[in-house]
Amino acid sequence: MKEIILDKATEMFLNLGFKSVTMDDLANEVGISKKTIYTHYENKTKLVQECTTRLFNKINEGIDTICAIGKNPIEELYDIKKYVIFHLKDEKSSPQYQLQKYYPKIFRHINAKQSELMQKCTINNLNRGLEMGIYREDINIDFVSRIYISGIYSIQDPEMFPQPIFPVEQLKDLFLEYHLRGIVTPKGRKILNGVINSNHE
């Protein structure tokens, strides 16, 4: 039952938002009493914490699997983007932004772990791109990795990028293309254009 509650809660939090979903809503969706939920989770904060931790671990395992395939770094970034969007349900409710606003302690903990892993993954991607001659030799890897990660966080702010104007997948595509066009070589640009064209077909 605990897993069923966790699965449904994660789905509802991602689709409706961490703030909007109540324990009553969750109990109704699962078809159990609220008391049953409290036998497994003492409060909503504990439930949010477990949901976000499990989702974070699942996404990172998936990203590790994508990186282990060994595709070229440009394709790898697009595959990671698709994977994350799929598992965050297109971020209909801006879950990361809501987590930061309503559960700042949980957000800080997850964010610290996420930033560390993203930094490692991005630096590895940049180094491989340099070795393959598809990223420019003159880029400052430490700077580019940090500006890329800060950009990923920035585009998740619905006040800066409201979804009616910037649908999630389109926004991530725009940002990823913006990032890559600034660092690719002519060889890398051909690969990038090929990936973009195949995504539009």
GUMARZA-897293 format. One line per field, with one value per atom (N, C-alpha, C, O): residue in one letter; atom name; z, y, x. Coordinates in Angstrom, 1 decimal. Layout:
REM GUMARZA-897293
res: [A,...]
atom: [CA,...]
w: [Z,...]
v: [Y,...]
u: [X,...]
***
This chain:
REM GUMARZA-897293
res: [M,M,M,M,K,K,K,K,E,E,E,E,I,I,I,I,I,I,I,I,L,L,L,L,D,D,D,D,K,K,K,K,A,A,A,A,T,T,T,T,E,E,E,E,M,M,M,M,F,F,F,F,L,L,L,L,N,N,N,N,L,L,L,L,G,G,G,G,F,F,F,F,K,K,K,K,S,S,S,S,V,V,V,V,T,T,T,T,M,M,M,M,D,D,D,D,D,D,D,D,L,L,L,L,A,A,A,A,N,N,N,N,E,E,E,E,V,V,V,V,G,G,G,G,I,I,I,I,S,S,S,S,K,K,K,K,K,K,K,K,T,T,T,T,I,I,I,I,Y,Y,Y,Y,T,T,T,T,H,H,H,H,Y,Y,Y,Y,E,E,E,E,N,N,N,N,K,K,K,K,T,T,T,T,K,K,K,K,L,L,L,L,V,V,V,V,Q,Q,Q,Q,E,E,E,E,C,C,C,C,T,T,T,T,T,T,T,T,R,R,R,R,L,L,L,L,F,F,F,F,N,N,N,N,K,K,K,K,I,I,I,I,N,N,N,N,E,E,E,E,G,G,G,G,I,I,I,I,D,D,D,D,T,T,T,T,I,I,I,I,C,C,C,C,A,A,A,A,I,I,I,I,G,G,G,G,K,K,K,K,N,N,N,N,P,P,P,P,I,I,I,I,E,E,E,E,E,E,E,E,L,L,L,L,Y,Y,Y,Y,D,D,D,D,I,I,I,I,K,K,K,K,K,K,K,K,Y,Y,Y,Y,V,V,V,V,I,I,I,I,F,F,F,F,H,H,H,H,L,L,L,L,K,K,K,K,D,D,D,D,E,E,E,E,K,K,K,K,S,S,S,S,S,S,S,S,P,P,P,P,Q,Q,Q,Q,Y,Y,Y,Y,Q,Q,Q,Q,L,L,L,L,Q,Q,Q,Q,K,K,K,K,Y,Y,Y,Y,Y,Y,Y,Y,P,P,P,P,K,K,K,K,I,I,I,I,F,F,F,F,R,R,R,R,H,H,H,H,I,I,I,I,N,N,N,N,A,A,A,A,K,K,K,K,Q,Q,Q,Q,S,S,S,S,E,E,E,E,L,L,L,L,M,M,M,M,Q,Q,Q,Q,K,K,K,K,C,C,C,C,T,T,T,T,I,I,I,I,N,N,N,N,N,N,N,N,L,L,L,L,N,N,N,N,R,R,R,R,G,G,G,G,L,L,L,L,E,E,E,E,M,M,M,M,G,G,G,G,I,I,I,I,Y,Y,Y,Y,R,R,R,R,E,E,E,E,D,D,D,D,I,I,I,I,N,N,N,N,I,I,I,I,D,D,D,D,F,F,F,F,V,V,V,V,S,S,S,S,R,R,R,R,I,I,I,I,Y,Y,Y,Y,I,I,I,I,S,S,S,S,G,G,G,G,I,I,I,I,Y,Y,Y,Y,S,S,S,S,I,I,I,I,Q,Q,Q,Q,D,D,D,D,P,P,P,P,E,E,E,E,M,M,M,M,F,F,F,F,P,P,P,P,Q,Q,Q,Q,P,P,P,P,I,I,I,I,F,F,F,F,P,P,P,P,V,V,V,V,E,E,E,E,Q,Q,Q,Q,L,L,L,L,K,K,K,K,D,D,D,D,L,L,L,L,F,F,F,F,L,L,L,L,E,E,E,E,Y,Y,Y,Y,H,H,H,H,L,L,L,L,R,R,R,R,G,G,G,G,I,I,I,I,V,V,V,V,T,T,T,T,P,P,P,P,K,K,K,K,G,G,G,G,R,R,R,R,K,K,K,K,I,I,I,I,L,L,L,L,N,N,N,N,G,G,G,G,V,V,V,V,I,I,I,I,N,N,N,N,S,S,S,S,N,N,N,N,H,H,H,H,E,E,E,E]
atom: [N,CA,C,O,N,CA,C,O,N,CA,C,O,N,CA,C,O,N,CA,C,O,N,CA,C,O,N,CA,C,O,N,CA,C,O,N,CA,C,O,N,CA,C,O,N,CA,C,O,N,CA,C,O,N,CA,C,O,N,CA,C,O,N,CA,C,O,N,CA,C,O,N,CA,C,O,N,CA,C,O,N,CA,C,O,N,CA,C,O,N,CA,C,O,N,CA,C,O,N,CA,C,O,N,CA,C,O,N,CA,C,O,N,CA,C,O,N,CA,C,O,N,CA,C,O,N,CA,C,O,N,CA,C,O,N,CA,C,O,N,CA,C,O,N,CA,C,O,N,CA,C,O,N,CA,C,O,N,CA,C,O,N,CA,C,O,N,CA,C,O,N,CA,C,O,N,CA,C,O,N,CA,C,O,N,CA,C,O,N,CA,C,O,N,CA,C,O,N,CA,C,O,N,CA,C,O,N,CA,C,O,N,CA,C,O,N,CA,C,O,N,CA,C,O,N,CA,C,O,N,CA,C,O,N,CA,C,O,N,CA,C,O,N,CA,C,O,N,CA,C,O,N,CA,C,O,N,CA,C,O,N,CA,C,O,N,CA,C,O,N,CA,C,O,N,CA,C,O,N,CA,C,O,N,CA,C,O,N,CA,C,O,N,CA,C,O,N,CA,C,O,N,CA,C,O,N,CA,C,O,N,CA,C,O,N,CA,C,O,N,CA,C,O,N,CA,C,O,N,CA,C,O,N,CA,C,O,N,CA,C,O,N,CA,C,O,N,CA,C,O,N,CA,C,O,N,CA,C,O,N,CA,C,O,N,CA,C,O,N,CA,C,O,N,CA,C,O,N,CA,C,O,N,CA,C,O,N,CA,C,O,N,CA,C,O,N,CA,C,O,N,CA,C,O,N,CA,C,O,N,CA,C,O,N,CA,C,O,N,CA,C,O,N,CA,C,O,N,CA,C,O,N,CA,C,O,N,CA,C,O,N,CA,C,O,N,CA,C,O,N,CA,C,O,N,CA,C,O,N,CA,C,O,N,CA,C,O,N,CA,C,O,N,CA,C,O,N,CA,C,O,N,CA,C,O,N,CA,C,O,N,CA,C,O,N,CA,C,O,N,CA,C,O,N,CA,C,O,N,CA,C,O,N,CA,C,O,N,CA,C,O,N,CA,C,O,N,CA,C,O,N,CA,C,O,N,CA,C,O,N,CA,C,O,N,CA,C,O,N,CA,C,O,N,CA,C,O,N,CA,C,O,N,CA,C,O,N,CA,C,O,N,CA,C,O,N,CA,C,O,N,CA,C,O,N,CA,C,O,N,CA,C,O,N,CA,C,O,N,CA,C,O,N,CA,C,O,N,CA,C,O,N,CA,C,O,N,CA,C,O,N,CA,C,O,N,CA,C,O,N,CA,C,O,N,CA,C,O,N,CA,C,O,N,CA,C,O,N,CA,C,O,N,CA,C,O,N,CA,C,O,N,CA,C,O,N,CA,C,O,N,CA,C,O,N,CA,C,O,N,CA,C,O,N,CA,C,O,N,CA,C,O,N,CA,C,O,N,CA,C,O,N,CA,C,O,N,CA,C,O,N,CA,C,O,N,CA,C,O,N,CA,C,O,N,CA,C,O,N,CA,C,O,N,CA,C,O,N,CA,C,O,N,CA,C,O,N,CA,C,O,N,CA,C,O,N,CA,C,O,N,CA,C,O,N,CA,C,O,N,CA,C,O,N,CA,C,O,N,CA,C,O,N,CA,C,O,N,CA,C,O,N,CA,C,O,N,CA,C,O,N,CA,C,O,N,CA,C,O,N,CA,C,O,N,CA,C,O,N,CA,C,O,N,CA,C,O,N,CA,C,O,N,CA,C,O,N,CA,C,O,N,CA,C,O,N,CA,C,O,N,CA,C,O,N,CA,C,O,N,CA,C,O,N,CA,C,O,N,CA,C,O,N,CA,C,O,N,CA,C,O,N,CA,C,O,N,CA,C,O,N,CA,C,O,N,CA,C,O,N,CA,C,O]
w: [0.0,0.0,0.0,-0.6,0.7,0.8,-0.6,-0.9,-1.4,-2.8,-3.7,-4.5,-3.5,-4.2,-3.9,-4.8,-2.6,-2.1,-2.7,-3.2,-2.7,-3.2,-4.7,-5.2,-5.5,-6.9,-7.3,-8.1,-6.6,-6.9,-6.4,-7.1,-5.3,-4.8,-5.7,-6.0,-6.2,-7.1,-8.4,-8.9,-8.9,-10.2,-9.9,-10.8,-8.8,-8.5,-8.3,-8.7,-7.6,-7.3,-8.6,-8.7,-9.5,-10.8,-11.7,-12.4,-11.6,-12.5,-12.0,-12.7,-10.6,-10.0,-9.2,-8.9,-8.7,-7.9,-6.5,-6.0,-5.8,-4.4,-3.5,-2.5,-3.8,-2.9,-3.1,-2.1,-4.3,-4.6,-4.0,-3.6,-4.0,-3.6,-2.1,-1.4,-1.6,-0.2,0.1,-0.8,1.4,1.8,1.5,1.2,1.6,1.3,-0.2,-0.6,-1.1,-2.5,-2.8,-3.6,-2.2,-2.4,-1.9,-2.6,-0.8,-0.2,-1.2,-1.4,-1.7,-2.7,-3.9,-4.5,-4.4,-5.7,-5.5,-6.4,-4.3,-4.1,-3.6,-3.8,-3.1,-2.6,-1.2,-0.9,-0.4,1.0,1.9,1.4,3.2,4.1,4.4,4.2,4.8,5.1,6.2,6.3,7.1,8.3,7.8,8.4,6.7,6.2,5.7,5.8,5.0,4.5,5.7,5.7,6.8,8.0,8.7,9.5,8.4,9.1,8.4,9.0,7.1,6.4,6.4,6.4,6.4,6.3,7.4,7.3,8.3,9.4,9.0,9.7,7.9,7.4,6.0,5.4,5.4,3.9,3.6,2.6,4.5,4.2,4.1,3.2,4.9,4.8,3.5,2.9,3.1,1.8,0.6,-0.3,0.7,-0.4,-0.4,-1.5,0.7,0.8,0.2,-0.6,0.5,-0.1,-1.6,-2.3,-2.0,-3.4,-4.2,-5.3,-3.8,-4.5,-4.5,-5.5,-3.4,-3.3,-4.3,-5.0,-4.3,-5.2,-6.6,-7.5,-7.0,-8.3,-8.8,-9.9,-7.9,-8.1,-8.4,-9.4,-7.6,-7.8,-9.1,-9.8,-9.4,-10.7,-11.9,-12.8,-11.9,-13.0,-13.2,-14.3,-12.1,-12.2,-12.7,-13.4,-12.3,-12.8,-14.3,-15.1,-14.8,-16.2,-17.0,-18.1,-16.4,-17.0,-17.1,-18.1,-16.1,-16.1,-17.2,-17.8,-17.4,-18.4,-19.8,-20.7,-20.0,-21.3,-21.5,-22.6,-20.5,-20.7,-21.0,-21.7,-20.4,-20.6,-22.0,-22.4,-22.8,-24.1,-25.0,-26.0,-24.7,-25.5,-26.8,-27.7,-26.9,-28.1,-28.1,-27.1,-29.2,-29.2,-28.3,-28.1,-27.7,-26.6,-27.0,-26.1,-28.2,-28.6,-28.6,-28.0,-29.2,-29.1,-27.6,-27.3,-26.9,-25.5,-24.7,-23.9,-24.9,-24.2,-24.6,-23.8,-25.9,-26.3,-25.8,-25.4,-25.7,-25.1,-23.6,-23.1,-22.9,-21.5,-21.3,-20.4,-22.2,-22.1,-22.3,-21.5,-23.3,-23.5,-22.3,-21.9,-21.7,-20.6,-19.4,-18.7,-19.1,-17.9,-18.1,-17.2,-19.3,-19.6,-19.4,-18.8,-19.9,-19.8,-18.3,-17.9,-17.5,-16.1,-15.2,-14.1,-15.7,-14.9,-15.4,-15.1,-16.3,-16.8,-17.5,-17.4,-18.2,-18.9,-18.0,-18.4,-16.7,-15.7,-15.8,-15.8,-15.8,-16.0,-14.9,-15.1,-13.7,-12.5,-12.0,-10.9,-12.9,-12.4,-11.1,-10.1,-11.0,-9.7,-8.9,-7.7,-9.7,-9.0,-8.4,-7.3,-9.1,-8.6,-7.4,-6.4,-7.5,-6.3,-5.1,-4.0,-5.4,-4.3,-3.6,-2.3,-4.3,-3.8,-2.9,-1.9,-3.4,-2.8,-1.5,-0.5,-1.5,-0.4,0.5,1.6,0.0,0.8,0.6,0.1,1.1,0.8,1.4,0.8,2.5,3.1,2.2,2.0,1.8,0.9,-0.4,-1.0,-0.9,-2.2,-2.1,-3.0,-1.0,-0.8,-0.8,-1.4,-0.1,0.0,-1.4,-1.8,-2.1,-3.4,-4.4,-5.2,-4.3,-5.2,-5.1,-6.1,-3.9,-3.7,-4.3,-5.0,-4.1,-4.8,-6.3,-7.0,-6.7,-8.2,-8.9,-9.9,-8.2,-8.8,-8.9,-9.9,-7.9,-7.9,-9.1,-9.8,-9.2,-10.3,-11.7,-12.6,-11.8,-13.1,-13.5,-14.7,-12.5,-12.8,-13.3,-14.3,-12.7,-13.1,-14.5,-15.3,-14.7,-16.0,-17.2,-18.2,-16.9,-17.9,-18.2,-19.4,-17.2,-17.5,-18.3,-19.2,-18.0,-18.8,-20.2,-21.1,-20.4,-21.7,-22.5,-23.7,-21.9,-22.5,-22.9,-24.0,-22.0,-22.2,-23.4,-24.2,-23.5,-24.6,-25.9,-27.0,-25.8,-27.0,-27.6,-28.8,-26.6,-27.0,-27.7,-28.7,-27.1,-27.6,-29.0,-29.8,-29.3,-30.6,-31.6,-32.8,-31.1,-32.0,-32.4,-33.4,-31.6,-31.9,-31.0,-31.3,-30.0,-29.1,-29.3,-29.5,-29.3,-29.5,-28.4,-27.2,-28.8,-27.9,-26.9,-25.9,-27.3,-26.5,-25.4,-24.7,-25.2,-24.2,-22.8,-22.6,-21.8,-20.4,-19.8,-19.6,-19.6,-19.2,-17.9,-17.7,-16.9,-15.6,-15.8,-15.2,-16.6,-16.8,-17.5,-17.1,-18.7,-19.5,-18.7,-18.8,-17.9,-17.2,-16.2,-16.0,-15.5,-14.5,-15.1,-14.6,-16.2,-16.9,-17.4,-17.5,-17.9,-18.5,-17.4,-17.5,-16.2,-15.1,-14.5,-14.2,-14.4,-13.9,-14.9,-14.4,-16.2,-17.2,-17.0,-17.2,-16.8,-16.6,-15.5,-15.6,-14.4,-13.2,-13.6,-13.2,-14.3,-14.6,-15.5,-15.2,-16.4,-17.3,-16.7,-17.2,-15.4,-14.7,-13.9,-13.2,-13.9,-13.2,-14.0,-15.0,-13.6,-14.4,-14.5,-15.4,-13.6,-13.6,-14.7,-15.4,-14.9,-16.0,-17.3,-18.4,-17.3,-18.6,-18.4,-18.3,-18.5,-18.3,-19.4,-20.6,-19.0,-19.9,-21.1,-22.2,-21.0,-22.1,-23.3,-24.5,-22.9,-24.0,-24.3,-25.5,-23.3,-23.5,-23.0,-21.9,-23.9,-23.5,-23.1,-23.7,-22.1,-21.5,-22.5,-22.5,-23.4,-24.3,-25.3,-25.6,-25.8,-26.7,-26.0,-26.6,-24.7,-24.0,-23.8,-23.9,-23.4,-23.2,-24.5,-24.5,-25.6,-26.9,-27.3,-27.7,-27.0,-27.3,-26.5,-27.0,-25.2,-24.3,-24.7,-24.7,-25.0,-25.4,-26.7,-26.8,-27.7,-28.9,-28.7,-29.2,-27.8,-27.5,-26.8,-27.2,-25.9,-25.3,-26.3,-26.3,-27.1,-28.0,-29.1,-29.5,-29.7,-30.8,-30.3,-31.1,-29.0,-28.5,-28.4,-28.2,-28.4,-28.1,-29.2,-29.1,-30.2,-31.2,-32.3,-32.5,-32.8,-34.0,-35.2,-35.1,-36.4,-37.7,-37.8,-38.2,-37.3,-37.3,-36.4,-36.7,-35.2,-34.2,-34.7,-34.4,-35.5,-36.0,-36.9,-37.0,-37.7,-38.6,-37.9,-38.2,-36.8,-36.0,-35.3,-35.3,-34.8,-34.1,-35.1,-34.7,-36.3,-37.3,-37.6,-37.8,-37.7,-38.0,-36.9,-37.2,-35.7,-34.6,-34.5,-34.3,-34.7,-34.7,-35.8,-35.6,-37.0,-38.2,-38.0,-38.3,-37.4,-37.2,-36.1,-36.1,-35.1,-34.1,-34.6,-34.1,-35.7,-36.3,-37.3,-37.7,-37.7,-38.7,-38.0,-38.7]
v: [-1.2,0.0,1.3,2.3,1.2,2.4,2.8,4.0,1.8,2.1,2.7,3.6,2.1,2.7,4.1,4.9,4.4,5.8,6.7,7.8,6.2,7.0,7.2,8.4,6.2,6.3,7.4,8.3,7.3,8.2,9.6,10.5,9.7,11.1,11.7,12.9,11.0,11.6,12.1,13.2,11.2,11.6,12.9,13.8,12.9,14.1,15.3,16.4,15.2,16.4,17.0,18.2,16.1,16.6,17.2,18.2,16.6,17.1,18.3,19.2,18.4,19.4,20.4,21.5,20.0,20.9,20.4,19.9,20.7,20.2,20.9,20.4,22.2,23.0,22.5,22.5,22.2,22.0,20.7,20.6,19.7,18.3,18.2,18.4,17.8,17.6,16.1,15.3,15.8,14.4,13.8,12.6,14.6,14.1,13.8,12.8,14.6,14.4,13.1,12.3,12.9,11.6,10.4,9.4,10.5,9.4,9.0,7.8,10.0,9.8,9.1,8.2,9.5,9.0,7.5,6.7,7.2,5.8,4.9,3.7,5.6,4.8,4.2,3.1,5.0,4.6,5.8,6.9,5.5,6.6,7.4,6.9,8.7,9.5,8.9,9.1,8.2,7.6,6.6,6.4,5.8,4.8,5.5,4.9,6.6,7.3,7.7,7.6,8.2,8.6,7.5,7.7,6.3,5.1,4.9,4.3,5.4,5.2,6.5,6.5,7.7,9.0,9.9,10.2,10.3,11.1,12.4,13.0,13.0,14.3,14.5,13.7,15.5,15.7,16.0,15.6,16.7,17.1,15.8,15.8,14.8,13.6,12.9,12.3,12.9,12.3,13.0,12.4,14.4,15.1,14.8,14.7,14.7,14.4,13.0,12.9,12.0,10.7,10.6,10.0,11.3,11.4,12.0,11.5,13.2,13.9,13.1,13.2,12.5,11.8,10.6,10.3,9.9,8.7,9.1,8.5,10.2,10.7,11.2,10.9,11.9,12.3,11.2,11.2,10.1,8.9,8.2,7.8,8.1,7.5,8.2,7.6,9.5,10.3,10.2,10.1,10.3,10.2,8.8,8.7,7.8,6.4,6.4,5.8,7.0,7.1,7.8,7.4,9.0,9.8,9.1,9.1,8.3,7.5,6.5,6.2,5.9,4.9,5.5,4.9,6.7,7.4,7.7,7.5,8.2,8.6,7.3,7.4,6.2,5.0,4.4,3.6,4.8,4.4,4.8,4.2,6.1,6.6,7.3,7.3,7.8,8.6,9.9,10.2,10.6,11.8,12.8,12.8,13.7,14.6,15.4,15.7,15.8,16.6,15.8,16.2,14.6,13.7,13.3,13.2,13.1,12.8,13.8,13.5,15.1,16.2,16.2,16.4,15.9,15.9,14.6,14.7,13.5,12.3,12.5,12.1,13.2,13.5,14.4,14.2,15.4,16.4,15.7,15.9,14.8,14.0,13.1,13.1,12.5,11.6,12.4,11.9,13.5,14.3,14.8,14.8,15.3,15.8,14.7,15.0,13.5,12.4,12.1,11.9,12.0,11.6,12.7,12.5,14.0,15.1,15.5,16.5,14.6,14.8,16.1,16.8,16.5,17.8,19.0,20.2,18.8,19.8,20.8,22.0,20.2,21.0,22.0,23.1,21.7,22.5,23.2,23.7,23.2,23.7,23.1,23.9,21.8,21.2,21.7,21.9,21.9,22.4,23.8,24.0,24.6,26.0,25.9,26.6,25.1,24.9,24.3,24.7,23.4,22.8,23.8,23.9,24.7,25.8,26.7,27.2,27.0,28.0,27.5,28.2,26.2,25.7,24.7,24.5,24.1,23.2,23.5,22.7,24.7,25.1,24.2,24.1,23.6,22.7,21.5,21.1,20.9,19.7,20.2,19.4,21.3,21.8,22.0,21.6,22.6,22.8,21.5,21.5,20.5,19.2,18.6,18.1,18.5,17.9,18.7,18.2,20.0,20.9,20.8,20.8,20.6,20.5,19.2,19.2,18.1,16.8,16.9,16.4,17.5,17.7,18.5,18.1,19.6,20.5,19.8,20.0,19.0,18.3,17.3,17.2,16.5,15.5,16.2,15.7,17.3,18.0,18.5,18.5,19.1,19.6,18.6,18.8,17.4,16.3,15.8,15.6,15.7,15.2,16.2,15.8,17.5,18.5,18.7,18.8,18.6,18.7,17.5,17.6,16.3,15.1,15.3,14.9,15.8,16.1,17.0,16.8,18.1,19.1,18.5,18.8,17.8,17.2,16.2,16.2,15.4,14.5,15.2,14.8,16.3,17.1,17.8,17.9,18.2,18.7,17.6,17.9,16.5,15.4,15.0,14.6,15.1,14.7,15.8,15.6,17.0,18.1,18.8,19.5,18.5,19.1,20.3,21.0,20.5,21.7,22.5,21.9,23.8,24.7,24.5,24.3,24.5,24.3,25.4,25.2,26.6,27.8,28.0,29.1,27.1,27.3,27.1,26.3,27.9,27.7,26.7,27.1,25.5,24.4,24.7,24.5,25.2,25.5,26.6,26.5,27.6,28.7,28.2,28.4,27.5,27.0,26.0,26.1,25.1,24.2,24.9,24.5,25.9,26.6,27.5,27.5,28.1,29.0,28.1,28.5,26.9,26.0,25.5,25.5,25.1,24.6,25.8,25.5,27.0,28.1,28.4,28.8,28.2,28.5,27.4,27.8,26.2,25.1,25.5,25.3,26.0,26.4,27.6,27.7,28.6,29.8,29.6,30.2,28.7,28.5,27.8,27.7,27.3,26.6,27.6,27.2,28.9,29.9,30.3,31.0,30.0,30.3,31.8,32.2,32.6,34.0,34.6,35.6,34.1,34.6,34.0,34.7,32.7,32.1,31.4,30.2,32.2,31.7,30.7,30.9,29.6,28.5,28.8,28.2,29.7,30.0,30.6,30.4,31.2,31.8,30.8,30.7,30.1,29.2,27.8,27.4,27.0,25.6,24.9,25.1,24.0,23.4,22.8,23.1,21.9,21.2,22.2,22.1,23.1,24.1,25.0,25.3,25.3,26.2,25.4,26.0,24.2,23.4,23.2,23.2,23.0,22.9,24.2,24.2,25.4,26.7,26.9,27.4,26.5,26.7,25.8,26.3,24.6,23.6,24.0,24.0,24.5,25.0,26.2,26.4,27.1,28.3,28.0,28.6,27.0,26.6,26.0,26.3,25.1,24.3,25.2,25.1,26.1,27.0,27.9,28.3,28.1,29.0,28.2,28.9,26.9,26.2,25.2,24.6,25.0,23.9,24.5,25.7,23.5,23.8,23.6,23.2,24.0,23.7,22.2,21.9,21.3,19.9,19.6,18.8,20.2,20.0,20.7,20.2,21.8,22.4,21.6,21.6,20.8,19.8,18.8,18.5,18.3,17.3,17.9,17.3,19.1,19.8,20.0,19.8,20.5,20.8,19.5,19.5,18.4,17.1,16.7,16.1,16.8,16.4,17.3,16.8,18.6,19.5,19.2,19.1,18.9,18.6,17.3,17.2,16.3,15.0,15.1,14.4,16.0,16.3,16.9,16.8,17.7,18.4,17.6,18.0,16.4,15.6,14.8,14.1]
u: [0.8,0.0,0.9,0.5,2.0,2.9,3.3,3.4,3.7,4.2,3.0,3.3,1.8,0.7,0.4,0.2,0.5,0.3,1.4,1.1,2.6,3.8,3.6,3.9,3.3,3.1,2.0,2.2,0.9,-0.3,0.1,-0.2,0.7,1.1,2.0,1.9,3.0,4.0,3.3,3.6,2.4,1.7,0.9,0.9,0.2,-0.7,0.1,-0.3,1.2,2.1,2.6,2.7,3.0,3.6,2.5,2.8,1.3,0.3,-0.5,-0.9,-0.6,-1.5,-0.7,-1.1,0.5,1.3,1.4,0.4,2.5,2.7,1.7,1.3,1.4,0.5,-0.9,-1.7,-1.3,-2.8,-3.3,-4.4,-2.4,-2.9,-3.0,-2.0,-4.2,-4.3,-4.3,-4.4,-4.2,-4.2,-5.6,-5.7,-6.6,-8.0,-8.1,-8.7,-7.5,-7.5,-6.8,-7.3,-5.7,-4.9,-5.7,-5.7,-6.3,-7.1,-8.2,-8.5,-8.9,-10.0,-9.5,-10.1,-8.3,-7.8,-7.4,-7.6,-6.8,-6.3,-7.5,-7.4,-8.5,-9.7,-9.5,-9.9,-8.8,-8.6,-8.9,-9.2,-8.8,-9.1,-7.8,-6.7,-8.0,-6.8,-6.0,-4.8,-6.7,-6.0,-5.0,-4.0,-5.4,-4.5,-3.2,-2.1,-3.3,-2.1,-1.2,0.0,-1.9,-1.1,-0.4,0.5,-0.8,-0.1,1.2,2.2,1.3,2.6,3.4,4.7,2.8,3.4,2.8,1.6,3.6,3.0,2.4,1.6,2.9,2.4,2.7,3.4,2.1,2.3,3.8,4.3,4.5,5.9,6.7,7.6,6.5,7.2,6.9,7.8,5.7,5.3,5.9,6.4,5.9,6.6,8.1,8.7,8.7,10.1,10.4,11.4,9.6,9.9,9.6,10.3,8.5,8.2,9.3,9.8,9.8,10.8,12.2,12.9,12.5,13.8,13.7,14.7,12.6,12.5,12.6,13.2,11.9,11.8,13.2,13.7,13.9,15.3,16.2,16.9,16.1,17.0,16.6,17.5,15.3,14.9,15.4,15.9,15.3,15.7,17.3,17.8,18.0,19.4,19.9,20.9,19.2,19.6,19.4,20.2,18.2,18.0,19.0,19.4,19.4,20.5,21.8,22.5,22.1,23.4,23.3,24.3,22.1,22.0,22.1,22.8,21.6,21.7,23.2,23.7,23.9,25.3,26.2,27.2,25.8,26.6,26.5,27.3,25.4,25.3,26.4,26.8,26.9,28.0,27.7,28.6,26.5,26.2,27.0,27.7,27.1,27.8,27.2,25.9,27.9,27.5,26.2,25.4,26.1,24.9,23.6,22.6,23.7,22.5,22.2,21.0,23.3,23.1,22.3,21.4,22.6,21.8,20.4,19.5,20.1,18.7,18.0,16.8,18.6,18.0,17.7,16.7,18.6,18.4,17.2,16.4,17.2,16.0,14.7,13.8,14.6,13.4,13.0,11.9,14.0,13.8,13.3,12.3,13.9,13.5,12.1,11.3,11.7,10.4,9.4,8.3,9.7,8.7,8.5,7.3,9.5,9.3,8.8,8.4,8.9,8.3,6.9,6.4,6.4,5.0,4.8,3.8,5.9,5.9,5.9,5.7,6.1,6.1,4.9,5.1,3.7,2.5,2.4,1.8,2.8,2.6,3.9,4.0,5.0,6.3,6.7,6.9,6.8,7.1,8.3,8.2,9.4,10.6,10.4,10.8,9.7,9.4,8.5,8.7,7.5,6.6,7.3,7.0,8.1,8.9,9.7,9.8,10.4,11.2,10.3,10.8,9.1,8.3,7.6,7.6,7.1,6.3,7.1,6.6,8.1,8.9,10.4,11.2,10.8,12.2,13.3,14.4,13.0,14.1,14.3,15.4,13.2,13.3,14.0,14.8,13.6,14.1,15.6,16.4,16.1,17.5,18.3,19.4,17.8,18.5,18.6,19.6,17.4,17.4,18.2,19.0,18.1,18.8,20.4,21.1,20.8,22.3,22.8,23.8,22.0,22.4,22.3,23.2,21.2,21.0,22.1,22.6,22.4,23.5,24.8,25.5,25.2,26.4,26.5,27.5,25.4,25.3,25.3,25.9,24.5,24.4,25.8,26.1,26.5,27.8,28.7,29.5,28.7,29.6,29.2,30.1,27.9,27.4,27.7,28.2,27.5,27.8,29.3,29.6,30.1,31.6,32.0,32.8,31.5,31.8,31.4,32.1,30.2,29.7,30.5,30.8,31.0,31.8,33.2,33.7,33.7,35.1,35.0,35.9,34.0,33.8,33.6,34.1,32.8,32.6,33.9,34.1,34.8,36.1,37.0,37.6,37.0,37.8,37.3,38.2,36.0,35.5,35.5,35.2,36.0,36.1,34.7,34.6,33.7,32.4,32.1,31.1,32.9,32.8,34.1,35.1,34.0,35.1,36.2,35.9,37.5,38.6,38.8,39.3,38.3,38.5,37.5,37.5,36.5,35.5,36.1,37.0,35.6,35.9,34.9,33.8,35.4,34.5,33.7,32.5,34.5,33.9,32.8,31.7,33.1,32.1,30.9,29.7,31.1,30.0,29.1,27.9,29.7,28.9,28.0,26.9,28.6,27.8,26.7,25.6,27.0,26.0,24.9,23.7,25.2,24.2,23.3,22.1,23.8,23.0,22.2,21.0,22.7,21.9,20.8,19.7,21.0,20.0,18.9,17.7,19.2,18.2,17.3,16.1,17.8,17.0,16.2,15.0,16.7,16.0,14.8,13.8,14.9,13.8,12.6,11.5,12.8,11.7,10.9,10.0,11.3,10.5,9.4,9.5,8.1,6.9,6.6,5.9,7.2,7.0,7.8,7.4,9.0,9.9,9.5,9.6,9.1,8.8,7.4,7.3,6.3,5.0,4.6,4.9,4.0,3.8,2.9,3.0,1.9,1.1,1.9,1.6,3.0,3.9,5.0,5.4,5.5,6.6,6.2,6.5,5.6,5.3,6.6,7.6,6.5,7.7,8.7,9.9,8.2,9.1,9.7,10.9,9.0,9.5,10.6,11.6,10.3,11.2,12.6,13.6,12.5,13.7,14.5,15.7,13.7,14.4,15.1,16.3,14.5,15.1,16.3,17.3,16.2,17.4,18.6,19.7,18.3,19.3,20.0,21.2,19.2,19.8,20.7,21.7,20.2,20.9,22.2,23.3,22.2,23.5,24.5,25.6,24.0,24.8,25.4,26.6,24.6,25.1,26.2,27.0,26.3,27.4,28.7,29.7,28.7,29.9,30.3,31.4,29.5,29.8,30.8,30.9,31.6,32.4,31.6,30.4,32.1,31.4,30.9,29.9,31.8,31.5,30.3,29.4,30.4,29.3,28.0,26.9,28.1,26.9,26.1,24.9,26.8,26.2,25.4,24.3,26.0,25.3,24.1,23.0,24.3,23.2,22.0,20.8,22.3,21.3,20.5,19.3,21.3,20.7,19.7,18.6,20.1,19.3,18.0,16.9,18.2,17.0,16.1,14.8,16.6,15.7,15.0,13.8,15.7,15.0,13.9,12.9,14.1,13.1,11.9,10.8,12.0,10.9,10.1,9.0,10.7,10.0,8.8,8.2]
***
